[in-house]
Amino acid sequence: MLTDRRKQLLRHIVEEYVETAQPVGSRTLVDKYELSLSPATIRNEMAALEDEGLVAQPHTSAGRVPTDSGYRYYVESLMQEEALTEDLRQTIRHQFHQAARELEEWARLAAAILATRLRNAAVVTTPHSPEPRVRWIELVGVHDYLALLIIVLEEARVLQQTLTLDQPFTQEELTSLARRLNDLMAGKSAAEISEQKIVSSPVEITVRQATTDLLKSADELTPEPSFMDGVRDLLKQPEFTEGERVVDLLGVLEERNISKAIPVSAGVETTAGEHAVSIIIGGEHPVDEMQLCSVVTTRYGGPEGLRGMLSVVGPTRMHYGRNVAMVRYMSTLMEEMLGVYFA
């Protein structure tokens, strides 16, 4: 347990270092924060914080910088989320309502807004169902014995495949067939369609089998389509000056498996309101190349089981209160948009 004085000093050290990226000395704390303590007393208290592992001294006679443990203590016990102004909320809301009503467009926009406002990298996954489910299907005649199967998923993705039919069908017959199968398959996953026990004609069996195969392949190949923005802003931070470490970091961020760079389960959650935010700080990250960074993540959901993720990746010297507030607000807004347009 820290004394109130040491808590106050740790808060000032973290917030000053976040703003300046320079080690924080006792004279800076006295002059800027008008503390009723002598520089000598502050140095003694800073030495005590160092003994606790919460701050470190880069070199003799330098000020202190927060450690990963110091940031963790700050996030859990001292941080205040930054209040977003109503003007900012309305500006962001307007940007979403002006965008196309497409899930990929919303994910791309959310990543761009987070990156621009926070000057860090942002990753947003397109909302998708845990299991792809059929919204509706269409059958379009291509030739007497060929038809194009079009499947629209509940998350608005489109799958298609050309089918070989056992006999010629008119477009009217294909449309009628699609209508019957929609009644049976709408809202269902591949497993649920396969479990249905109904008497089907050969062409219905063909369409049902093709539908389940496409749903399974969609689940395996594109589990979490995502958009990243702001990597250039991230690399402008003074922490990212070592070329080899930056190359390794970019290698992880550019991999298709986003769950490696942003493992939500590895973070410690901070809860306020209805959206829990997960924070991974520096050395807490299970991937060595990511230990230069902190990752702030939350999930958002929507109707029909839709779900997605928003994350910000920045240096451990990030403005945690601002990042948490923005990520939380964006998740709330994404859920609101999904509820309005995809319910």
N, C-alpha and C positions, 0 to 999 in steps of 0.2 A: 504494500500500500504506500503510495506517495503522499507526502504532506501537501497541503493546499498550495504552499509556496512553490514546491517543485512541479506540481501540476501546471501552475501558471507559467513557470519558466519553460517547461517543455512545450506548452502550447505556443508561446512566443517564438521559441527556437524553430519549431516546425513551420509556423506560418511565415516567419522571416526568411527561412531558407527556401521555402516554396517560391517566394517572390523574387529573391535575389540570386539563388544558386551559389551563394558565397557562405563560407563558415561564419557562424554568428558569434560575435564576441560579447564580453560582459559590458563594455562601454556602449555598444550599439543598443543593448537591451535597456540600459539606464537612460540613455538619451532619447530613444524613440518611444519607449513605453512609459517613461516618467515613473520608474519604479522607486519606491522609497527604501532602496537598499544600496549599499556601497558596492562598487565593482568587485572588491575583495570578497564580500559575502556571496555575490552572484557566482564568482569563480568557484567558491567552495561548494555551492549548491550544484553547479554544473559538473563538478568532479564527482559528486554523489550520484547524479544522473548517469554519468559515464560508468560508475561502478555497477549500476543497475543494468547496464547494457542498453540504455535507451538513447544515448548520444555517443558520438565518437569524436576524437580530435585528429584530423587528417595529418597534422604534423605539429611539432613543438611550437608553442607560442601562437598557434592558430586558434580560431574559435571552434565551436562545436557544430556538428551536423547530425541530423537524426539517423539512427540505425533503422533497419526493418522493424525491430522490436519497438522502437520509439514511434514509428508511424502506426504500428498496430495498436499501441496503447492510445495514441491520439485518436485514431478512428473509432475505437470502441468506447472511449471514456471522455474525450475532450472535444471532438469535432462537432461543429454546428453546420447543418446543411444550409447552403446559400439559398435564400428565397428568390425564386424567379419572378421578375416583374410581370405585371399583367400585360404590358405592351409586348414583352418578349413572347409570352404564351400565345397572345393573339396573332402575332406575326408568324409563328411556327404553325399554328392551327390554319391560318390562311394559306400558307404554302401547301399544306396537305390537301385542302379543299380545292386548290387550283390544279393539283396534279391529276393525272389519269387515274381512274378507279381500277388500278391493277396492283396486285400484291407485290410484284417485283418492283414496280415504280415506287411504291411506298417504302419498301426496304432500302432501295437506292437513295431515296430522299432522306430517310432517317439517318443513314450513315453519313451523308453529306452535311446535314445540319449538325450532328454531333461533332464531326471533325472540325467544321468551321467555327462553331461556338466554343469548343474546348481546346482547339489547337493541338489535338492528339489524334491518333489513329482510331477509327471506329469500325466495328464489324457488326452488321445486322443481317440476320438470316430471314429469308422470306418465310412468312407464316405457312406452315404445312401441317397436315394431319399426321399423327403418330403412325397411322396406317393409311395409305392412299385409299380414298373412297370415291365411288362413282357419283357424280352429280347428274349427268345424263350421257347417253350415247346417241350417235347418229350413224346411219348407214347410207353411203352415197354410191350409186351405181357407176362403175368405171367401164365395164364391158359385160356382156351377157353372163359370164361366169366369174367376174371379178367385182368386188365391192370394197370401198374404203371404210374401215371402221374408225370412227372418231370418238374418243372418250374424253369428256371434260370432268376433271376431278374437283372435289369440293374446294380445294385451295386454288382453283382456276387454272391449273396446269392442263395442258392438252396433250393427249397421247393419240397416236394413230398407227394403223397397220393395214396393209392390203390383204384381203382374204380371197381365197379360191373357194367358190361355191359349188355345190353338187348338182345344181341345175340353174337355168337362166331365171332371173328375177327382174321384174320391172321396178322402176323407182318407187312407184306407189306401194308395191308389195314390200320393198325394203323399208320404207318409212313406217308402214304398219307393223312390221316385225320389230323395228327399233322401239316403237311405242309400247308394244307388249313387254319387251325385255326391260325397258326403263321401269315399268311398274314392278318388276321383280328385283332389279339390281340397284336402283337409286338409293344412295346412302349406305351402300354395303361395301365391305372390304373384300379382297380376294378370297380369304378364308370363309367368309360368310356366304359368298356366292357359291363356292365349291360345296358347302354343306347343304345347299338347297336340294330337296328331294322332289323333283317335278318331272313329269313326262314331257320330253322335248323332241322336236323334229330334228333331223340331222343338221339343218342350217342353224337352228337355235343352239345346238350343242357346239357347233363351230364358233359362233359368236361369243358364247359364254366362256369357252376355253381360251379364246384369244384375249378376252377381257381380263380374265384372271392372270394370264401370263404377263400381260402388259402391266397390270397393277403390281405384280411381284417384282418385275424388272425395274419399275419406277422407284419402288421402295429401296432396292439394293443399290441402284446407280446414283441416285440424287437424293440422299437422305436429308441434307440441309443446304439448299442453295443459298448463297450468301453474297453480300456486297461489302467491300472494304473501301474506305476513303481516309485521307489524311496522313498517309505514311510519310509524305514529304514533311508535313508539319512535325511529326514525331521525331524525325531525324534531324531537325533543326535545333532540338534541345541540346544543351551543352553536355549532357550525359553520354551522347552518342557520337563521340569523336574518335573512338578506336575502330579503325576500319574492319578488322577481322571479326570483332564481336558484332558489329552492325550487319555484316554479311550473314553471319550465323542467325541473327535475329530475323532478318528478312527471309531467310530460307524457311524458317518455321511459319512466319506469317503468310507466306505465299503458297504453302502446301494446301492441297484441297481439303484435307481433314482439319477443319476448324476446331474440332473438339480437342485436338492436341494443344493448340495455342491457347484456347480458352476453355479449360475444363471447369465447368460450373461447379461441380461437386467438390473441387479442391479449395474453394474459397470459404471465407467466414462470412456468414450473412449478417447484415445490419437491417433491422426491420423498422419501418415507420409507415403507418397507413397499411394499404393492402398489398403493396409490391415489395417483396424482399429483394435486397441488392446484395450480391456476393462480391467480396473484395479479396483478391490475391495480391500480396505485397512481396515483391522482390524474391528473396530466397525461399518463400513459401511455395513458389511455382514448381511443379514437378519436372518441368523441362528446363535444363540448364541454360539454354540460349535465351529463355524468357525471363531470367532472373534479374535482368537490368530493369525490368518493367513492373508496374502494377496494372492489374486488370480489374475493371469494375463492370459487373454484368448483372442483368436481370432478364427474366423471361416475361413474355406477354402472351395472352391467349385470346381466343375468339370463339364464335359459334362453330358448331360441328367439329369440335376438337382441334381447331386450328391453334397452332402455337409457334412462337418464334423467340429469338434471343437478340438482345441489344448489348453491345460491349464497347467499352472504351479502353484502349491500351495506351499508356503513357509512362513516363519515368516514375520511379518511386517518389520523386519530388513533384507529385501532381497536387493540384488543388482538390483534395478529396471531397470537401463539402460541396463544391461546385459540380464536380463530375457525378457524384451520387444523385444530386438534385436533378440534373439534366437527364440522366439515364432513367430515373424514376418517372419524370414527367413524360418523356417520350414513350415509355411503355404504356402509360395511362392513355395517351393520345392514340397510340396504335390500336389499343383495345377498343377505344371509342369508335374509331373509323371502321374497324372490322364489324363491330356491332351494328353500325348504321347501314353499311353497304353489303354485308355478307350474312346477315341473319336469315 
